[in-house]
Amino acid sequence: QVQLVESGGGLVQAGGSLRLSCAASGSIFSAIRMGWFRQAPGKQRDLVASIIQGGNTYYVDSVKGRFTISRDNAKNTVYLQMNGLKPMDTAVYYCAAHNGITWHAWGQGTQVTVSS
């Protein structure tokens, strides 16, 4: 069973940067797809970015060119570098693990607030 713990959220002004980290426990980290989701108040939880073992990445259009997802298999950690933050990026950000069938493990979430 994979357990995920996020960190790195906070309050930042528009145009600023934050780096989120997701520490994973369990021996299968290198074999799964990892992703970052976000959920704003009153909205559904949406995939923001994901990365597979080979390093291929996916980004939702609204964050392309601003966010970068990466993973360090040796440290069992996935990161989300967020630059050029906008108020629209304000949300709770969740790390998740995909087992090839579904997103089966979730972190507790970390709040990101971007002030204008």
Biopython code that builds the backbone (N, CA, C, O; Angstrom):
import numpy as np
from Bio.PDB.StructureBuilder import StructureBuilder

atoms = [
    (1, "GLN", "N", (0.842, -1.180, 0.000)),
    (1, "GLN", "CA", (0.000, 0.000, 0.000)),
    (1, "GLN", "C", (0.890, 1.249, 0.000)),
    (1, "GLN", "O", (1.754, 1.410, 0.862)),
    (2, "VAL", "N", (0.663, 2.121, -0.978)),
    (2, "VAL", "CA", (1.443, 3.360, -1.071)),
    (2, "VAL", "C", (0.820, 4.405, -0.159)),
    (2, "VAL", "O", (-0.396, 4.598, -0.157)),
    (3, "GLN", "N", (1.652, 5.068, 0.607)),
    (3, "GLN", "CA", (1.210, 6.196, 1.417)),
    (3, "GLN", "C", (1.930, 7.450, 0.922)),
    (3, "GLN", "O", (3.129, 7.425, 0.648)),
    (4, "LEU", "N", (1.176, 8.548, 0.814)),
    (4, "LEU", "CA", (1.690, 9.779, 0.236)),
    (4, "LEU", "C", (1.514, 10.928, 1.214)),
    (4, "LEU", "O", (0.472, 11.066, 1.855)),
    (5, "VAL", "N", (2.565, 11.760, 1.318)),
    (5, "VAL", "CA", (2.518, 12.921, 2.202)),
    (5, "VAL", "C", (3.022, 14.136, 1.431)),
    (5, "VAL", "O", (4.171, 14.174, 0.990)),
    (6, "GLU", "N", (2.140, 15.136, 1.274)),
    (6, "GLU", "CA", (2.504, 16.360, 0.558)),
    (6, "GLU", "C", (3.041, 17.409, 1.514)),
    (6, "GLU", "O", (2.738, 17.407, 2.707)),
    (7, "SER", "N", (3.845, 18.303, 0.962)),
    (7, "SER", "CA", (4.323, 19.468, 1.715)),
    (7, "SER", "C", (4.667, 20.567, 0.724)),
    (7, "SER", "O", (4.787, 20.322, -0.477)),
    (8, "GLY", "N", (4.826, 21.787, 1.242)),
    (8, "GLY", "CA", (5.299, 22.874, 0.401)),
    (8, "GLY", "C", (4.269, 23.918, 0.028)),
    (8, "GLY", "O", (4.603, 24.914, -0.614)),
    (9, "GLY", "N", (3.026, 23.707, 0.417)),
    (9, "GLY", "CA", (2.013, 24.711, 0.100)),
    (9, "GLY", "C", (2.192, 25.966, 0.930)),
    (9, "GLY", "O", (3.028, 26.017, 1.832)),
    (10, "GLY", "N", (1.391, 26.987, 0.613)),
    (10, "GLY", "CA", (1.462, 28.229, 1.372)),
    (10, "GLY", "C", (0.787, 29.366, 0.654)),
    (10, "GLY", "O", (0.049, 29.169, -0.312)),
    (11, "LEU", "N", (1.051, 30.565, 1.144)),
    (11, "LEU", "CA", (0.493, 31.790, 0.586)),
    (11, "LEU", "C", (1.586, 32.513, -0.198)),
    (11, "LEU", "O", (2.696, 32.705, 0.298)),
    (12, "VAL", "N", (1.261, 32.906, -1.412)),
    (12, "VAL", "CA", (2.227, 33.585, -2.260)),
    (12, "VAL", "C", (1.510, 34.643, -3.083)),
    (12, "VAL", "O", (0.325, 34.502, -3.382)),
    (13, "GLN", "N", (2.217, 35.689, -3.446)),
    (13, "GLN", "CA", (1.637, 36.715, -4.302)),
    (13, "GLN", "C", (1.630, 36.255, -5.752)),
    (13, "GLN", "O", (2.430, 35.408, -6.149)),
    (14, "ALA", "N", (0.742, 36.807, -6.521)),
    (14, "ALA", "CA", (0.674, 36.505, -7.948)),
    (14, "ALA", "C", (2.047, 36.762, -8.588)),
    (14, "ALA", "O", (2.707, 37.765, -8.319)),
    (15, "GLY", "N", (2.444, 35.818, -9.440)),
    (15, "GLY", "CA", (3.757, 35.891, -10.067)),
    (15, "GLY", "C", (4.839, 35.151, -9.320)),
    (15, "GLY", "O", (5.939, 34.962, -9.839)),
    (16, "GLY", "N", (4.539, 34.733, -8.109)),
    (16, "GLY", "CA", (5.512, 34.033, -7.284)),
    (16, "GLY", "C", (5.607, 32.554, -7.610)),
    (16, "GLY", "O", (4.970, 32.059, -8.540)),
    (17, "SER", "N", (6.424, 31.856, -6.815)),
    (17, "SER", "CA", (6.684, 30.439, -7.044)),
    (17, "SER", "C", (6.547, 29.646, -5.757)),
    (17, "SER", "O", (6.760, 30.159, -4.659)),
    (18, "LEU", "N", (6.187, 28.388, -5.924)),
    (18, "LEU", "CA", (6.178, 27.413, -4.837)),
    (18, "LEU", "C", (6.623, 26.077, -5.412)),
    (18, "LEU", "O", (6.446, 25.809, -6.600)),
    (19, "ARG", "N", (7.202, 25.245, -4.557)),
    (19, "ARG", "CA", (7.518, 23.874, -4.944)),
    (19, "ARG", "C", (6.840, 22.921, -3.980)),
    (19, "ARG", "O", (7.103, 22.940, -2.778)),
    (20, "LEU", "N", (5.971, 22.094, -4.517)),
    (20, "LEU", "CA", (5.305, 21.069, -3.727)),
    (20, "LEU", "C", (6.107, 19.776, -3.789)),
    (20, "LEU", "O", (6.692, 19.437, -4.818)),
    (21, "SER", "N", (6.121, 19.069, -2.676)),
    (21, "SER", "CA", (6.785, 17.775, -2.611)),
    (21, "SER", "C", (5.791, 16.713, -2.162)),
    (21, "SER", "O", (4.872, 16.988, -1.391)),
    (22, "CYS", "N", (5.990, 15.503, -2.654)),
    (22, "CYS", "CA", (5.138, 14.375, -2.275)),
    (22, "CYS", "C", (6.057, 13.196, -1.981)),
    (22, "CYS", "O", (6.678, 12.636, -2.884)),
    (23, "ALA", "N", (6.133, 12.833, -0.716)),
    (23, "ALA", "CA", (6.964, 11.712, -0.308)),
    (23, "ALA", "C", (6.118, 10.446, -0.283)),
    (23, "ALA", "O", (5.061, 10.406, 0.348)),
    (24, "ALA", "N", (6.589, 9.422, -0.969)),
    (24, "ALA", "CA", (5.854, 8.168, -1.064)),
    (24, "ALA", "C", (6.567, 7.076, -0.284)),
    (24, "ALA", "O", (7.795, 6.991, -0.292)),
    (25, "SER", "N", (5.802, 6.261, 0.374)),
    (25, "SER", "CA", (6.349, 5.081, 1.033)),
    (25, "SER", "C", (5.883, 3.848, 0.277)),
    (25, "SER", "O", (4.839, 3.877, -0.375)),
    (26, "GLY", "N", (6.648, 2.765, 0.357)),
    (26, "GLY", "CA", (6.278, 1.565, -0.372)),
    (26, "GLY", "C", (7.266, 1.278, -1.478)),
    (26, "GLY", "O", (7.839, 2.202, -2.056)),
    (27, "SER", "N", (7.471, 0.019, -1.779)),
    (27, "SER", "CA", (8.515, -0.395, -2.707)),
    (27, "SER", "C", (8.118, -0.267, -4.167)),
    (27, "SER", "O", (8.948, -0.527, -5.038)),
    (28, "ILE", "N", (6.887, 0.124, -4.474)),
    (28, "ILE", "CA", (6.451, 0.127, -5.866)),
    (28, "ILE", "C", (6.482, 1.521, -6.480)),
    (28, "ILE", "O", (5.943, 1.734, -7.566)),
    (29, "PHE", "N", (7.108, 2.468, -5.794)),
    (29, "PHE", "CA", (7.087, 3.847, -6.279)),
    (29, "PHE", "C", (7.574, 3.949, -7.723)),
    (29, "PHE", "O", (6.955, 4.637, -8.534)),
    (30, "SER", "N", (8.674, 3.274, -8.054)),
    (30, "SER", "CA", (9.260, 3.435, -9.382)),
    (30, "SER", "C", (8.423, 2.800, -10.482)),
    (30, "SER", "O", (8.692, 3.027, -11.662)),
    (31, "ALA", "N", (7.437, 2.030, -10.133)),
    (31, "ALA", "CA", (6.649, 1.311, -11.127)),
    (31, "ALA", "C", (5.299, 1.945, -11.422)),
    (31, "ALA", "O", (4.499, 1.372, -12.160)),
    (32, "ILE", "N", (5.036, 3.103, -10.865)),
    (32, "ILE", "CA", (3.703, 3.668, -11.024)),
    (32, "ILE", "C", (3.755, 5.086, -11.586)),
    (32, "ILE", "O", (4.802, 5.735, -11.595)),
    (33, "ARG", "N", (2.639, 5.531, -12.038)),
    (33, "ARG", "CA", (2.454, 6.905, -12.508)),
    (33, "ARG", "C", (2.077, 7.750, -11.318)),
    (33, "ARG", "O", (1.278, 7.334, -10.480)),
    (34, "MET", "N", (2.649, 8.937, -11.238)),
    (34, "MET", "CA", (2.358, 9.868, -10.159)),
    (34, "MET", "C", (1.735, 11.128, -10.730)),
    (34, "MET", "O", (2.047, 11.548, -11.844)),
    (35, "GLY", "N", (0.859, 11.716, -9.952)),
    (35, "GLY", "CA", (0.194, 12.913, -10.442)),
    (35, "GLY", "C", (-0.107, 13.912, -9.353)),
    (35, "GLY", "O", (-0.120, 13.585, -8.167)),
    (36, "TRP", "N", (-0.346, 15.128, -9.778)),
    (36, "TRP", "CA", (-0.807, 16.206, -8.907)),
    (36, "TRP", "C", (-2.187, 16.636, -9.389)),
    (36, "TRP", "O", (-2.395, 16.906, -10.572)),
    (37, "PHE", "N", (-3.113, 16.692, -8.456)),
    (37, "PHE", "CA", (-4.461, 17.174, -8.696)),
    (37, "PHE", "C", (-4.659, 18.452, -7.873)),
    (37, "PHE", "O", (-3.889, 18.743, -6.957)),
    (38, "ARG", "N", (-5.708, 19.205, -8.220)),
    (38, "ARG", "CA", (-6.083, 20.334, -7.386)),
    (38, "ARG", "C", (-7.593, 20.465, -7.340)),
    (38, "ARG", "O", (-8.306, 20.092, -8.272)),
    (39, "GLN", "N", (-8.055, 21.011, -6.218)),
    (39, "GLN", "CA", (-9.483, 21.200, -6.024)),
    (39, "GLN", "C", (-9.719, 22.554, -5.378)),
    (39, "GLN", "O", (-9.297, 22.803, -4.248)),
    (40, "ALA", "N", (-10.395, 23.420, -6.108)),
    (40, "ALA", "CA", (-10.773, 24.725, -5.590)),
    (40, "ALA", "C", (-12.139, 24.608, -4.916)),
    (40, "ALA", "O", (-12.886, 23.675, -5.210)),
    (41, "PRO", "N", (-12.480, 25.531, -4.021)),
    (41, "PRO", "CA", (-13.765, 25.454, -3.330)),
    (41, "PRO", "C", (-14.931, 25.395, -4.306)),
    (41, "PRO", "O", (-15.029, 26.212, -5.222)),
    (42, "GLY", "N", (-15.811, 24.424, -4.104)),
    (42, "GLY", "CA", (-16.992, 24.289, -4.938)),
    (42, "GLY", "C", (-16.762, 23.681, -6.298)),
    (42, "GLY", "O", (-17.677, 23.618, -7.120)),
    (43, "LYS", "N", (-15.524, 23.225, -6.546)),
    (43, "LYS", "CA", (-15.210, 22.659, -7.855)),
    (43, "LYS", "C", (-14.734, 21.222, -7.707)),
    (43, "LYS", "O", (-14.414, 20.777, -6.605)),
    (44, "GLN", "N", (-14.689, 20.506, -8.809)),
    (44, "GLN", "CA", (-14.237, 19.132, -8.772)),
    (44, "GLN", "C", (-12.714, 19.079, -8.715)),
    (44, "GLN", "O", (-12.022, 20.051, -9.017)),
    (45, "ARG", "N", (-12.223, 17.919, -8.319)),
    (45, "ARG", "CA", (-10.784, 17.700, -8.268)),
    (45, "ARG", "C", (-10.296, 17.333, -9.675)),
    (45, "ARG", "O", (-10.785, 16.380, -10.283)),
    (46, "ASP", "N", (-9.340, 18.090, -10.173)),
    (46, "ASP", "CA", (-8.855, 17.919, -11.541)),
    (46, "ASP", "C", (-7.365, 17.601, -11.570)),
    (46, "ASP", "O", (-6.596, 18.075, -10.733)),
    (47, "LEU", "N", (-6.974, 16.794, -12.545)),
    (47, "LEU", "CA", (-5.567, 16.486, -12.758)),
    (47, "LEU", "C", (-4.857, 17.718, -13.308)),
    (47, "LEU", "O", (-5.333, 18.355, -14.248)),
    (48, "VAL", "N", (-3.726, 18.041, -12.717)),
    (48, "VAL", "CA", (-2.924, 19.180, -13.148)),
    (48, "VAL", "C", (-1.721, 18.711, -13.955)),
    (48, "VAL", "O", (-1.418, 19.261, -15.013)),
    (49, "ALA", "N", (-1.042, 17.694, -13.448)),
    (49, "ALA", "CA", (0.158, 17.194, -14.105)),
    (49, "ALA", "C", (0.400, 15.764, -13.659)),
    (49, "ALA", "O", (0.001, 15.368, -12.564)),
    (50, "SER", "N", (1.060, 14.988, -14.521)),
    (50, "SER", "CA", (1.414, 13.627, -14.144)),
    (50, "SER", "C", (2.730, 13.231, -14.811)),
    (50, "SER", "O", (3.161, 13.841, -15.789)),
    (51, "ILE", "N", (3.357, 12.189, -14.254)),
    (51, "ILE", "CA", (4.634, 11.712, -14.772)),
    (51, "ILE", "C", (4.695, 10.199, -14.605)),
    (51, "ILE", "O", (4.280, 9.654, -13.583)),
    (52, "ILE", "N", (5.222, 9.530, -15.635)),
    (52, "ILE", "CA", (5.348, 8.080, -15.563)),
    (52, "ILE", "C", (6.809, 7.698, -15.319)),
    (52, "ILE", "O", (7.696, 8.552, -15.294)),
    (53, "GLN", "N", (7.031, 6.418, -15.143)),
    (53, "GLN", "CA", (8.368, 5.953, -14.804)),
    (53, "GLN", "C", (9.408, 6.408, -15.815)),
    (53, "GLN", "O", (10.518, 6.782, -15.436)),
    (54, "GLY", "N", (9.065, 6.379, -17.086)),
    (54, "GLY", "CA", (10.018, 6.752, -18.118)),
    (54, "GLY", "C", (10.276, 8.236, -18.216)),
    (54, "GLY", "O", (11.160, 8.676, -18.952)),
    (55, "GLY", "N", (9.502, 9.010, -17.473)),
    (55, "GLY", "CA", (9.710, 10.449, -17.443)),
    (55, "GLY", "C", (8.761, 11.248, -18.295)),
    (55, "GLY", "O", (8.767, 12.478, -18.231)),
    (56, "ASN", "N", (7.928, 10.578, -19.108)),
    (56, "ASN", "CA", (6.952, 11.320, -19.904)),
    (56, "ASN", "C", (5.986, 12.055, -18.991)),
    (56, "ASN", "O", (5.546, 11.528, -17.969)),
    (57, "THR", "N", (5.667, 13.273, -19.378)),
    (57, "THR", "CA", (4.817, 14.112, -18.540)),
    (57, "THR", "C", (3.566, 14.573, -19.275)),
    (57, "THR", "O", (3.502, 14.593, -20.504)),
    (58, "TYR", "N", (2.583, 14.938, -18.474)),
    (58, "TYR", "CA", (1.331, 15.513, -18.977)),
    (58, "TYR", "C", (1.039, 16.751, -18.151)),
    (58, "TYR", "O", (1.260, 16.769, -16.940)),
    (59, "TYR", "N", (0.535, 17.800, -18.820)),
    (59, "TYR", "CA", (0.093, 19.012, -18.127)),
    (59, "TYR", "C", (-1.249, 19.460, -18.688)),
    (59, "TYR", "O", (-1.485, 19.392, -19.894)),
    (60, "VAL", "N", (-2.110, 19.913, -17.813)),
    (60, "VAL", "CA", (-3.328, 20.552, -18.273)),
    (60, "VAL", "C", (-2.936, 21.871, -18.935)),
    (60, "VAL", "O", (-1.952, 22.495, -18.537)),
    (61, "ASP", "N", (-3.687, 22.294, -19.927)),
    (61, "ASP", "CA", (-3.304, 23.466, -20.707)),
    (61, "ASP", "C", (-3.064, 24.708, -19.851)),
    (61, "ASP", "O", (-2.176, 25.507, -20.152)),
    (62, "SER", "N", (-3.837, 24.871, -18.805)),
    (62, "SER", "CA", (-3.761, 26.106, -18.024)),
    (62, "SER", "C", (-2.452, 26.268, -17.259)),
    (62, "SER", "O", (-2.157, 27.365, -16.784)),
    (63, "VAL", "N", (-1.662, 25.209, -17.127)),
    (63, "VAL", "CA", (-0.402, 25.316, -16.385)),
    (63, "VAL", "C", (0.823, 25.080, -17.252)),
    (63, "VAL", "O", (1.950, 25.187, -16.770)),
    (64, "LYS", "N", (0.621, 24.762, -18.515)),
    (64, "LYS", "CA", (1.759, 24.508, -19.407)),
    (64, "LYS", "C", (2.663, 25.739, -19.473)),
    (64, "LYS", "O", (2.200, 26.869, -19.620)),
    (65, "GLY", "N", (3.963, 25.483, -19.360)),
    (65, "GLY", "CA", (4.925, 26.572, -19.385)),
    (65, "GLY", "C", (5.159, 27.220, -18.038)),
    (65, "GLY", "O", (6.093, 28.006, -17.881)),
    (66, "ARG", "N", (4.317, 26.898, -17.057)),
    (66, "ARG", "CA", (4.471, 27.494, -15.715)),
    (66, "ARG", "C", (4.810, 26.439, -14.656)),
    (66, "ARG", "O", (5.578, 26.713, -13.734)),
    (67, "PHE", "N", (4.251, 25.257, -14.782)),
    (67, "PHE", "CA", (4.458, 24.185, -13.795)),
    (67, "PHE", "C", (5.350, 23.107, -14.390)),
    (67, "PHE", "O", (5.323, 22.853, -15.594)),
    (68, "THR", "N", (6.140, 22.477, -13.528)),
    (68, "THR", "CA", (6.985, 21.371, -13.935)),
    (68, "THR", "C", (6.887, 20.253, -12.908)),
    (68, "THR", "O", (7.119, 20.464, -11.718)),
    (69, "ILE", "N", (6.540, 19.057, -13.386)),
    (69, "ILE", "CA", (6.482, 17.894, -12.515)),
    (69, "ILE", "C", (7.751, 17.071, -12.703)),
    (69, "ILE", "O", (8.249, 16.934, -13.820)),
    (70, "SER", "N", (8.263, 16.535, -11.624)),
    (70, "SER", "CA", (9.469, 15.707, -11.706)),
    (70, "SER", "C", (9.403, 14.663, -10.598)),
    (70, "SER", "O", (8.624, 14.787, -9.652)),
    (71, "ARG", "N", (10.225, 13.643, -10.731)),
    (71, "ARG", "CA", (10.247, 12.596, -9.710)),
    (71, "ARG", "C", (11.681, 12.172, -9.449)),
    (71, "ARG", "O", (12.509, 12.142, -10.359)),
    (72, "ASP", "N", (11.960, 11.851, -8.214)),
    (72, "ASP", "CA", (13.255, 11.332, -7.808)),
    (72, "ASP", "C", (13.006, 9.942, -7.234)),
    (72, "ASP", "O", (12.617, 9.806, -6.073)),
    (73, "ASN", "N", (13.229, 8.920, -8.041)),
    (73, "ASN", "CA", (12.920, 7.562, -7.601)),
    (73, "ASN", "C", (13.783, 7.139, -6.419)),
    (73, "ASN", "O", (13.340, 6.366, -5.570)),
    (74, "ALA", "N", (15.006, 7.638, -6.362)),
    (74, "ALA", "CA", (15.892, 7.276, -5.251)),
    (74, "ALA", "C", (15.354, 7.785, -3.925)),
    (74, "ALA", "O", (15.564, 7.167, -2.881)),
    (75, "LYS", "N", (14.656, 8.921, -3.970)),
    (75, "LYS", "CA", (14.093, 9.507, -2.757)),
    (75, "LYS", "C", (12.608, 9.214, -2.605)),
    (75, "LYS", "O", (11.981, 9.654, -1.642)),
    (76, "ASN", "N", (12.041, 8.469, -3.558)),
    (76, "ASN", "CA", (10.600, 8.175, -3.524)),
    (76, "ASN", "C", (9.781, 9.459, -3.392)),
    (76, "ASN", "O", (8.838, 9.522, -2.603)),
    (77, "THR", "N", (10.140, 10.463, -4.155)),
    (77, "THR", "CA", (9.498, 11.769, -4.040)),
    (77, "THR", "C", (9.159, 12.318, -5.417)),
    (77, "THR", "O", (9.933, 12.177, -6.364)),
    (78, "VAL", "N", (7.996, 12.943, -5.513)),
    (78, "VAL", "CA", (7.611, 13.644, -6.735)),
    (78, "VAL", "C", (7.402, 15.107, -6.372)),
    (78, "VAL", "O", (6.936, 15.431, -5.280)),
    (79, "TYR", "N", (7.752, 15.979, -7.301)),
    (79, "TYR", "CA", (7.706, 17.414, -7.061)),
    (79, "TYR", "C", (6.797, 18.099, -8.078)),
    (79, "TYR", "O", (6.563, 17.589, -9.173)),
    (80, "LEU", "N", (6.299, 19.255, -7.690)),
    (80, "LEU", "CA", (5.593, 20.127, -8.621)),
    (80, "LEU", "C", (6.138, 21.531, -8.410)),
    (80, "LEU", "O", (5.826, 22.192, -7.419)),
    (81, "GLN", "N", (6.952, 21.974, -9.351)),
    (81, "GLN", "CA", (7.483, 23.336, -9.325)),
    (81, "GLN", "C", (6.471, 24.239, -10.003)),
    (81, "GLN", "O", (6.112, 24.029, -11.161)),
    (82, "MET", "N", (6.016, 25.242, -9.275)),
    (82, "MET", "CA", (4.979, 26.134, -9.796)),
    (82, "MET", "C", (5.536, 27.545, -9.865)),
    (82, "MET", "O", (5.851, 28.152, -8.841)),
    (83, "ASN", "N", (5.654, 28.060, -11.077)),
    (83, "ASN", "CA", (6.143, 29.412, -11.304)),
    (83, "ASN", "C", (5.037, 30.264, -11.922)),
    (83, "ASN", "O", (4.065, 29.735, -12.462)),
    (84, "GLY", "N", (5.189, 31.566, -11.840)),
    (84, "GLY", "CA", (4.193, 32.443, -12.431)),
    (84, "GLY", "C", (2.800, 32.183, -11.906)),
    (84, "GLY", "O", (1.834, 32.168, -12.670)),
    (85, "LEU", "N", (2.690, 31.977, -10.593)),
    (85, "LEU", "CA", (1.398, 31.623, -10.019)),
    (85, "LEU", "C", (0.370, 32.724, -10.200)),
    (85, "LEU", "O", (0.687, 33.913, -10.169)),
    (86, "LYS", "N", (-0.871, 32.295, -10.390)),
    (86, "LYS", "CA", (-2.002, 33.193, -10.601)),
    (86, "LYS", "C", (-3.063, 32.918, -9.539)),
    (86, "LYS", "O", (-3.113, 31.819, -8.987)),
    (87, "PRO", "N", (-3.914, 33.905, -9.245)),
    (87, "PRO", "CA", (-5.001, 33.644, -8.290)),
    (87, "PRO", "C", (-5.841, 32.435, -8.659)),
    (87, "PRO", "O", (-6.362, 31.758, -7.773)),
    (88, "MET", "N", (-5.986, 32.147, -9.942)),
    (88, "MET", "CA", (-6.770, 30.992, -10.382)),
    (88, "MET", "C", (-6.142, 29.666, -9.984)),
    (88, "MET", "O", (-6.804, 28.630, -10.028)),
    (89, "ASP", "N", (-4.870, 29.688, -9.597)),
    (89, "ASP", "CA", (-4.196, 28.476, -9.143)),
    (89, "ASP", "C", (-4.507, 28.135, -7.685)),
    (89, "ASP", "O", (-4.112, 27.075, -7.200)),
    (90, "THR", "N", (-5.204, 29.017, -6.993)),
    (90, "THR", "CA", (-5.546, 28.778, -5.597)),
    (90, "THR", "C", (-6.419, 27.534, -5.471)),
    (90, "THR", "O", (-7.471, 27.434, -6.103)),
    (91, "ALA", "N", (-5.970, 26.588, -4.646)),
    (91, "ALA", "CA", (-6.680, 25.319, -4.478)),
    (91, "ALA", "C", (-5.941, 24.476, -3.439)),
    (91, "ALA", "O", (-4.842, 24.812, -2.997)),
    (92, "VAL", "N", (-6.576, 23.385, -3.072)),
    (92, "VAL", "CA", (-5.865, 22.347, -2.325)),
    (92, "VAL", "C", (-5.259, 21.407, -3.363)),
    (92, "VAL", "O", (-5.953, 20.922, -4.256)),
    (93, "TYR", "N", (-3.968, 21.157, -3.237)),
    (93, "TYR", "CA", (-3.250, 20.311, -4.168)),
    (93, "TYR", "C", (-3.025, 18.938, -3.539)),
    (93, "TYR", "O", (-2.591, 18.821, -2.393)),
    (94, "TYR", "N", (-3.332, 17.903, -4.325)),
    (94, "TYR", "CA", (-3.219, 16.530, -3.865)),
    (94, "TYR", "C", (-2.243, 15.751, -4.743)),
    (94, "TYR", "O", (-2.248, 15.870, -5.968)),
    (95, "CYS", "N", (-1.430, 14.975, -4.101)),
    (95, "CYS", "CA", (-0.574, 14.023, -4.790)),
    (95, "CYS", "C", (-1.326, 12.697, -4.885)),
    (95, "CYS", "O", (-2.062, 12.333, -3.967)),
    (96, "ALA", "N", (-1.145, 11.975, -5.989)),
    (96, "ALA", "CA", (-1.841, 10.704, -6.164)),
    (96, "ALA", "C", (-0.967, 9.726, -6.929)),
    (96, "ALA", "O", (-0.082, 10.111, -7.693)),
    (97, "ALA", "N", (-1.243, 8.452, -6.702)),
    (97, "ALA", "CA", (-0.510, 7.373, -7.363)),
    (97, "ALA", "C", (-1.465, 6.524, -8.189)),
    (97, "ALA", "O", (-2.572, 6.207, -7.754)),
    (98, "HIS", "N", (-1.020, 6.159, -9.388)),
    (98, "HIS", "CA", (-1.839, 5.368, -10.312)),
    (98, "HIS", "C", (-1.235, 3.978, -10.434)),
    (98, "HIS", "O", (-0.028, 3.835, -10.630)),
    (99, "ASN", "N", (-2.077, 2.951, -10.318)),
    (99, "ASN", "CA", (-1.574, 1.577, -10.339)),
    (99, "ASN", "C", (-1.750, 0.908, -11.687)),
    (99, "ASN", "O", (-1.626, -0.312, -11.795)),
    (100, "GLY", "N", (-2.037, 1.688, -12.715)),
    (100, "GLY", "CA", (-2.266, 1.137, -14.038)),
    (100, "GLY", "C", (-3.743, 0.951, -14.344)),
    (100, "GLY", "O", (-4.144, 0.724, -15.486)),
    (101, "ILE", "N", (-4.539, 1.055, -13.286)),
    (101, "ILE", "CA", (-5.987, 0.898, -13.451)),
    (101, "ILE", "C", (-6.708, 2.153, -12.970)),
    (101, "ILE", "O", (-7.624, 2.647, -13.627)),
    (102, "THR", "N", (-6.297, 2.646, -11.851)),
    (102, "THR", "CA", (-6.970, 3.789, -11.255)),
    (102, "THR", "C", (-6.011, 4.547, -10.355)),
    (102, "THR", "O", (-4.955, 4.037, -9.980)),
    (103, "TRP", "N", (-6.400, 5.800, -10.006)),
    (103, "TRP", "CA", (-5.671, 6.563, -9.000)),
    (103, "TRP", "C", (-6.073, 5.975, -7.650)),
    (103, "TRP", "O", (-7.168, 6.235, -7.151)),
    (104, "HIS", "N", (-5.197, 5.198, -7.079)),
    (104, "HIS", "CA", (-5.582, 4.371, -5.944)),
    (104, "HIS", "C", (-5.068, 4.865, -4.608)),
    (104, "HIS", "O", (-5.486, 4.358, -3.567)),
    (105, "ALA", "N", (-4.176, 5.835, -4.608)),
    (105, "ALA", "CA", (-3.630, 6.334, -3.348)),
    (105, "ALA", "C", (-3.550, 7.849, -3.420)),
    (105, "ALA", "O", (-3.178, 8.416, -4.447)),
    (106, "TRP", "N", (-3.906, 8.499, -2.311)),
    (106, "TRP", "CA", (-3.983, 9.954, -2.266)),
    (106, "TRP", "C", (-3.299, 10.466, -1.006)),
    (106, "TRP", "O", (-3.322, 9.822, 0.043)),
    (107, "GLY", "N", (-2.691, 11.641, -1.137)),
    (107, "GLY", "CA", (-2.189, 12.328, 0.033)),
    (107, "GLY", "C", (-3.293, 13.126, 0.700)),
    (107, "GLY", "O", (-4.439, 13.112, 0.249)),
    (108, "GLN", "N", (-2.954, 13.807, 1.754)),
    (108, "GLN", "CA", (-3.946, 14.544, 2.539)),
    (108, "GLN", "C", (-4.226, 15.930, 1.971)),
    (108, "GLN", "O", (-5.199, 16.576, 2.359)),
    (109, "GLY", "N", (-3.384, 16.385, 1.063)),
    (109, "GLY", "CA", (-3.581, 17.690, 0.436)),
    (109, "GLY", "C", (-2.791, 18.788, 1.108)),
    (109, "GLY", "O", (-2.526, 18.738, 2.309)),
    (110, "THR", "N", (-2.414, 19.786, 0.315)),
    (110, "THR", "CA", (-1.718, 20.961, 0.835)),
    (110, "THR", "C", (-2.314, 22.199, 0.167)),
    (110, "THR", "O", (-2.523, 22.226, -1.046)),
    (111, "GLN", "N", (-2.583, 23.222, 0.979)),
    (111, "GLN", "CA", (-3.252, 24.422, 0.477)),
    (111, "GLN", "C", (-2.265, 25.349, -0.223)),
    (111, "GLN", "O", (-1.188, 25.642, 0.296)),
    (112, "VAL", "N", (-2.649, 25.796, -1.391)),
    (112, "VAL", "CA", (-1.906, 26.830, -2.117)),
    (112, "VAL", "C", (-2.845, 28.013, -2.318)),
    (112, "VAL", "O", (-3.921, 27.874, -2.899)),
    (113, "THR", "N", (-2.428, 29.173, -1.835)),
    (113, "THR", "CA", (-3.225, 30.386, -1.963)),
    (113, "THR", "C", (-2.386, 31.446, -2.657)),
    (113, "THR", "O", (-1.281, 31.768, -2.220)),
    (114, "VAL", "N", (-2.930, 31.983, -3.748)),
    (114, "VAL", "CA", (-2.235, 33.004, -4.517)),
    (114, "VAL", "C", (-3.029, 34.303, -4.417)),
    (114, "VAL", "O", (-4.184, 34.366, -4.839)),
    (115, "SER", "N", (-2.410, 35.328, -3.861)),
    (115, "SER", "CA", (-3.087, 36.614, -3.700)),
    (115, "SER", "C", (-2.792, 37.512, -4.893)),
    (115, "SER", "O", (-1.726, 37.444, -5.505)),
    (116, "SER", "N", (-3.771, 38.356, -5.202)),
    (116, "SER", "CA", (-3.606, 39.251, -6.361)),
    (116, "SER", "C", (-2.971, 40.570, -5.949)),
    (116, "SER", "O", (-2.758, 41.442, -6.792)),
]
sb = StructureBuilder()
sb.init_structure("model")
sb.init_model(0)
sb.init_chain("A")
sb.init_seg("    ")
for serial, (resi, resn, name, xyz) in enumerate(atoms, 1):
    if name == "N":
        sb.init_residue(resn, " ", resi, " ")
    sb.init_atom(name, np.array(xyz, "f"), 0.0, 1.0, " ", f" {name:<3s}", serial, name[0])
structure = sb.get_structure()
